[in-house]
Amino acid sequence: MSSDNRKQWTFNDLEGWLNAQRITEIECLVPDLTGVARGKILPRSKFTEDRGMRLPESIIGLTVTGNWPEDERLETLIADTDRDMNLVPDPSTARVVPWATDPTAQVIHDCYFKDGEPVDYAPRTVLKNMLKLYADKGWAPVVAPELEFYLVAKNNDPDQPLRPPIGRSGRAETSRQHYSIDAVNEFDPLFEDIYDYCEAMDLDVDTLIHEVGAGQMEINFLHGDPLDLADKVFFFKRTLREAALRHNMFATFMAKPMAGEPGSAMHVHQSIVDRKTGQNIFSNADGSESELFLHYIGGLQKYIPHVMALFAPYVNSYRRLVANTAAPTNVEWGADNRTVGIRVPFSNAENRRMENRVIGADANPYVALAASLACGYLGMVNKISPLPEMKTNAYAAPNAIPLPQSLSESVRALDDVPELEAILGKRFCGIYKAVKMSEYAEFMKVISPWEREHLLLHV
């Protein structure tokens, strides 16, 4: 059954589905701020509506290394008693786990405080709150993510560089095979499993292509509701990593896993429809671009530099943002122009949209979609005009507005915009900044091979 038909499911509907699938085990999942799946595994008999399953609220704000951020600001944002959150399953997210030996389901849960209020800094809640702001205006956002990733040979030593995996031919890729069908066919057994898994999980994947890098692929999702698509990206990342392991390789969504190869992005196509009429509000009745369309772009241009830490959440993320590598280095916009951060694909009036090319594949899909929609929302309600369209190569344009170039710079930029904090949530922004600065501090304690090679005996 499609996820569209599940949106109004009750717990009784979920129970019926679990029984029909003969499920014996439930993976109860909660996405944290980094996008890691936290939660519990329960026997089917223990999964009841009145169970009241709980987790400590601190798990939402763990760093990607699993540590609690050392930041005094957290004392005013999260209770120092590390209280429990109540977990409530969202029936629309129920999926089978197609690789499990026993019949197993996975269900995403929302987090609530004891008084029944949603945990306002949980990623799913942040995106839900953003969608409510749109609904209050009579708008419904539509998104379509394009997610890039690398297949790499198994690597058990983090000090060793990654390399492409061995394909059916018995050889690894040594050159770039952009859009090559034969290069994709090298991994046919893996992709057959991936498509089977995605079909079993109703993930609505569209096309698969080979991207620029050696072993780099891209999967495209059909357009739809942002929360539903964020759930599907969350599920897909788990699915792909599991499928790759079963074929003796790794799959990674790192923004820049290999030196000398292009980085991986999560490009997101975005449009807005009127909830009553279903019409695309980015187009006027005569088919021309609307003021709301231009204001949406204006909001992205103004605010992307301030939410960059949500689009590029790790130190590694900024290694991707290099000129002439199909990655954006600016917040310019242009029609059918891949040198800008905000691209407007050619389309008819009904399908007019823009593509946010800044988001990395390593971003939390809930956080990234909420942030991108927040930028566009502020642009529309505050009638922010965009800069003139960039019609030439933005990499070579001396006046192109640059993106932040480091995680520390991006986190500091998040402090400058109270209007963003107001709609994304003060506690969410504060906890997110604490997590990211803690991760940055951990990274700065590591001495890299480059430093040992070039500084050890030369300085």
C-alpha positions in Angstrom: 0.0 0.0 0.0 1.4 3.4 -0.9 2.4 5.9 1.8 -0.2 8.4 0.4 -2.9 5.9 1.4 -1.3 5.4 4.9 -1.4 9.1 5.9 -4.7 8.7 7.8 -3.9 5.4 9.3 -4.7 4.8 13.0 -2.9 2.5 15.3 -5.6 -0.1 14.6 -4.8 0.1 10.9 -1.2 -0.4 11.8 -2.1 -3.4 13.9 -4.0 -4.9 11.0 -1.0 -4.3 8.6 1.4 -5.9 11.1 -0.8 -9.0 11.4 -1.2 -9.3 7.6 2.6 -9.2 7.2 2.9 -11.8 10.1 5.4 -9.4 11.7 7.3 -10.9 14.8 9.6 -8.0 15.6 9.4 -4.2 15.5 12.3 -1.7 15.0 11.1 1.5 16.7 13.1 4.3 15.2 13.8 7.9 16.1 16.0 10.1 13.9 18.4 12.2 15.9 19.9 15.6 14.9 22.7 13.9 12.9 20.2 11.6 11.1 21.3 8.5 13.0 18.5 6.0 13.7 18.1 5.6 17.5 15.5 3.5 19.2 14.5 0.1 20.5 13.7 -3.3 19.1 10.5 -5.0 20.5 8.8 -8.4 20.0 5.5 -8.0 18.2 3.6 -8.9 21.3 5.1 -6.0 23.3 4.2 -3.4 20.6 0.9 -2.0 21.9 -0.7 1.4 21.7 -0.7 1.9 25.5 2.8 0.6 26.1 4.3 4.1 26.6 7.7 3.4 25.3 10.3 5.9 26.3 13.9 7.1 25.6 16.0 9.8 27.4 15.7 13.2 25.6 19.5 13.4 25.5 19.7 10.9 22.6 18.3 13.6 20.2 21.3 15.8 20.9 24.2 13.4 20.7 27.1 14.1 18.4 27.8 11.9 15.4 30.5 10.2 17.6 27.8 9.4 20.2 29.0 11.9 22.8 27.1 14.5 24.7 28.1 18.1 23.7 30.2 20.0 26.2 28.4 23.3 26.0 27.1 25.3 28.9 24.2 26.6 26.8 22.6 23.2 27.0 21.9 23.7 30.7 19.2 26.2 29.7 17.9 24.1 26.8 17.7 20.5 28.0 16.7 19.4 31.5 19.8 18.4 33.5 17.8 15.4 34.9 17.9 13.8 31.4 14.1 13.2 31.5 12.3 10.7 29.4 10.5 11.3 26.1 7.4 9.4 25.2 7.6 7.7 21.8 4.5 7.6 19.6 4.6 5.6 16.4 3.5 7.2 13.1 1.5 4.5 11.4 2.2 6.0 7.9 5.9 5.2 8.3 5.5 1.4 8.8 7.7 -0.6 6.5 8.9 -4.1 6.3 12.6 -4.8 6.8 13.2 -6.8 3.6 16.6 -8.1 4.5 15.6 -9.4 7.9 15.6 -13.2 8.5 12.4 -13.1 10.6 9.4 -11.0 9.5 10.4 -7.6 10.9 8.8 -4.1 10.6 10.4 -0.7 11.1 8.3 2.2 12.3 9.4 5.8 12.8 8.3 7.4 16.1 7.6 11.0 17.1 8.9 12.3 20.5 6.7 13.9 23.1 7.2 15.3 26.6 5.1 14.0 29.6 2.6 16.9 29.2 1.8 15.7 25.6 3.7 18.5 23.9 6.0 17.5 21.0 9.7 17.6 21.7 10.4 20.8 19.8 14.0 20.1 18.8 13.4 16.6 17.4 14.1 16.7 13.7 10.7 15.4 12.6 8.9 17.9 14.8 11.0 20.8 13.3 9.9 19.8 9.8 6.3 19.3 10.9 6.2 22.8 12.5 7.6 24.3 9.2 4.9 22.5 7.2 2.2 23.9 9.6 3.4 27.5 8.8 2.9 26.8 5.1 -0.5 25.2 5.8 -1.6 28.3 7.7 -0.9 30.3 4.6 -2.9 27.9 2.4 0.3 26.5 0.8 1.6 22.9 0.4 5.3 22.4 -0.4 6.3 19.7 -2.9 9.8 18.4 -3.0 11.8 15.8 -5.0 15.3 14.9 -3.6 18.1 13.6 -5.7 20.6 11.7 -3.5 24.2 11.0 -4.5 26.4 8.4 -2.9 29.5 6.4 -3.4 30.1 2.6 -3.4 33.5 1.9 -2.0 35.6 -1.2 -1.2 35.3 -2.4 2.4 37.6 -0.3 4.5 38.4 -1.4 8.1 41.2 1.0 8.7 40.1 4.7 8.9 43.7 5.8 8.3 43.6 4.3 4.8 42.0 6.2 1.9 38.8 4.8 0.4 38.8 3.2 -3.1 36.2 2.1 -5.6 34.8 -1.5 -5.2 35.4 -4.4 -7.5 32.5 -4.9 -10.0 31.3 -7.9 -12.0 34.3 -7.6 -14.4 36.7 -8.2 -11.5 38.1 -4.7 -11.8 37.5 -1.4 -10.0 36.7 1.8 -11.8 39.8 3.9 -12.5 38.1 6.7 -14.5 35.0 8.7 -14.4 32.0 7.2 -16.1 29.3 10.0 -15.9 25.9 8.6 -17.0 27.5 5.3 -18.1 25.0 2.4 -18.3 27.8 -0.2 -18.4 29.4 1.3 -15.3 26.0 0.9 -13.5 25.7 -2.7 -14.8 29.0 -3.5 -13.1 26.9 -3.6 -9.9 23.7 -5.2 -11.2 23.4 -7.7 -8.4 23.6 -5.0 -5.8 21.1 -2.7 -7.6 18.7 -5.5 -8.2 18.6 -6.0 -4.4 18.2 -2.3 -3.8 15.3 -2.0 -6.2 13.6 -5.0 -4.6 14.1 -3.6 -1.2 12.8 -0.2 -2.2 9.7 -1.7 -3.8 9.0 -3.8 -0.7 9.3 -0.6 1.4 7.3 1.6 -1.0 10.1 4.2 -1.2 9.0 5.5 -4.6 12.5 5.7 -6.1 12.5 6.9 -9.7 15.8 6.8 -11.7 19.3 5.5 -11.0 22.3 7.0 -12.8 26.1 6.8 -12.5 27.4 10.2 -11.4 30.8 11.8 -12.2 33.0 10.1 -9.6 34.4 6.6 -9.7 31.8 4.4 -8.0 29.5 7.4 -7.5 25.7 6.9 -8.1 22.6 9.0 -7.8 19.0 7.9 -6.9 16.1 10.2 -7.6 12.8 10.1 -5.7 9.4 10.9 -7.1 8.1 14.3 -5.9 5.7 14.6 -3.0 5.1 15.8 0.6 8.3 16.9 2.4 7.7 14.8 5.6 7.0 11.7 3.5 10.1 12.3 1.4 12.3 12.9 4.4 11.1 9.6 5.9 11.9 7.9 2.6 15.5 9.4 2.4 16.0 8.3 6.0 14.9 4.7 5.2 16.8 4.7 1.9 20.1 5.5 3.6 19.6 2.5 6.0 18.6 0.3 3.1 21.5 1.1 0.8 24.1 0.6 3.5 22.6 -2.8 4.4 22.4 -3.9 0.7 26.0 -2.8 0.1 27.3 -4.8 3.1 25.6 -7.9 1.7 27.6 -7.5 -1.4 30.9 -7.0 0.4 31.2 -3.3 0.0 30.3 -0.1 1.7 27.9 2.6 0.6 28.6 6.1 2.0 26.8 9.4 2.0 29.9 11.4 3.1 30.0 14.7 1.2 33.6 14.1 0.1 34.7 10.5 0.7 37.6 10.4 -1.7 40.3 13.0 -2.6 40.3 14.0 -6.2 36.7 12.9 -6.8 33.6 15.0 -6.8 31.5 15.3 -3.7 28.0 13.9 -3.1 24.9 16.2 -2.8 21.3 16.0 -2.0 19.8 18.3 -4.6 16.2 19.1 -3.7 13.6 20.3 -6.3 11.0 22.5 -4.6 7.6 24.0 -5.6 4.5 25.2 -3.7 0.9 24.5 -4.6 -2.3 26.2 -3.4 -4.0 23.8 -0.9 -7.4 24.6 -2.3 -6.9 24.7 -6.0 -3.8 22.5 -6.3 -2.2 25.1 -8.6 1.5 25.8 -8.6 1.8 29.3 -7.0 5.2 29.8 -8.7 3.3 30.4 -11.9 0.8 33.1 -12.9 -2.4 32.3 -14.8 -0.7 33.3 -18.1 2.2 30.9 -17.4 4.8 33.5 -16.4 6.8 33.2 -13.2 5.0 34.7 -10.2 6.2 37.2 -7.6 6.1 34.4 -5.0 8.5 32.4 -7.1 11.0 35.2 -7.2 10.5 35.9 -3.5 11.1 32.3 -2.7 14.4 32.5 -4.5 15.2 35.8 -2.8 14.7 34.1 0.6 17.0 31.3 -0.3 19.7 33.8 -1.4 19.4 35.8 1.8 19.3 33.0 4.3 21.2 30.0 2.9 24.5 31.4 4.2 22.9 31.5 7.7 21.6 27.9 7.6 24.6 26.4 5.9 25.4 24.4 9.0 22.1 22.5 8.4 23.0 21.9 4.8 26.7 21.1 5.3 26.8 19.7 8.8 30.3 18.3 9.1 33.9 19.4 8.6 34.1 17.1 5.6 31.0 18.7 4.0 33.0 21.8 3.0 35.5 19.7 1.0 32.7 19.2 -1.5 32.1 22.9 -2.2 34.8 23.4 -4.8 34.5 25.3 -8.1 34.3 23.4 -11.4 33.3 20.1 -9.7 29.5 20.3 -10.3 29.2 21.6 -6.7 28.0 25.1 -5.8 30.3 27.7 -4.3 27.7 30.6 -4.3 24.1 31.5 -3.7 23.4 32.9 -7.2 20.4 31.7 -9.2 19.9 30.9 -12.8 17.8 29.0 -15.4 19.4 25.7 -16.4 22.7 26.8 -14.9 24.6 24.2 -12.8 27.3 26.6 -11.7 24.9 28.3 -9.3 23.5 27.2 -5.9 19.9 27.8 -6.9 19.1 26.3 -10.3 15.8 26.8 -12.1 15.3 23.8 -14.4 13.4 24.2 -17.7 9.8 23.2 -17.2 6.2 24.2 -18.1 4.2 26.6 -15.9 2.5 23.7 -14.0 5.8 22.2 -13.0 7.8 25.4 -12.4 10.3 24.8 -9.5 13.7 25.6 -8.2 16.5 23.2 -7.3 18.5 23.8 -4.1 22.0 22.4 -5.0 23.7 23.4 -1.8 22.6 20.6 0.4 25.0 17.7 1.0 24.2 14.0 0.9 25.4 13.9 4.5 22.7 16.3 5.7 19.8 15.1 8.0 16.9 15.1 5.5 14.4 16.4 8.0 16.7 19.3 9.1 17.8 20.2 5.6 14.2 20.3 4.2 13.0 22.3 7.1 15.8 24.8 6.7 15.3 25.1 2.9 11.6 25.6 3.3 12.2 28.2 6.1 14.4 30.3 3.8 11.8 30.2 1.0 8.9 30.9 3.5 10.7 34.0 4.8 11.3 35.2 1.3 7.7 34.9 0.4 6.1 36.5 3.5 8.7 39.3 3.6 8.7 39.8 -0.1 12.4 39.5 -0.5 13.5 40.2 -4.1 16.3 38.1 -5.6 19.5 39.4 -7.1 19.5 39.5 -11.0 19.7 36.1 -12.6 23.2 34.7 -13.2 23.3 33.9 -16.9 27.0 33.1 -17.2 29.4 30.8 -15.4 29.0 31.7 -11.7 32.4 30.1 -10.8 34.1 32.8 -12.9 31.9 35.7 -11.8 33.9 38.0 -9.5 30.7 39.3 -7.9 29.1 36.0 -7.1 28.0 35.8 -3.4 30.1 33.0 -1.8 28.9 30.3 0.5 30.6 29.9 4.0 33.7 27.8 3.7 33.9 26.0 7.1 31.7 24.5 9.7 32.8 26.9 12.4 32.0 29.9 10.2 28.6 28.4 9.3 27.6 27.7 13.0 28.5 31.3 13.9 26.3 32.5 11.0 23.3 30.8 12.5 23.5 33.2 15.4 22.8 36.3 13.3 19.1 35.6 12.3 16.4 35.8 15.0 13.7 35.4 12.3 15.1 32.0 11.4 15.4 31.0 15.0 11.8 32.0 15.5 10.4 29.6 12.9 12.9 26.7 13.3 12.8 26.9 17.1 15.1 28.5 19.6 15.9 25.3 21.4 16.4 23.4 18.2 18.9 26.0 16.9 20.7 26.2 20.3 21.1 22.4 20.7 22.1 22.0 17.0 24.8 24.6 17.4 26.1 22.9 20.5 26.2 19.5 18.7 28.1 21.0 15.7 30.6 23.0 17.7 31.3 19.9 19.9 31.9 17.8 16.7 34.2 20.6 15.4 36.2 20.6 18.6 36.6 16.8 18.5 37.9 17.1 14.9 40.4 19.7 15.8 42.0 17.3 18.2 42.9 15.0 15.3 46.3 15.3 13.6 45.9 14.5 9.9 48.4 12.6 7.6 48.9 15.9 5.6 50.2 17.6 8.8 52.6 14.7 9.6 53.8 14.6 6.0 54.4 18.2 5.3 55.0 19.8 8.7 56.9 17.1 10.7 60.3 17.8 9.3 59.8 21.0 7.3 58.7 23.7 9.8 
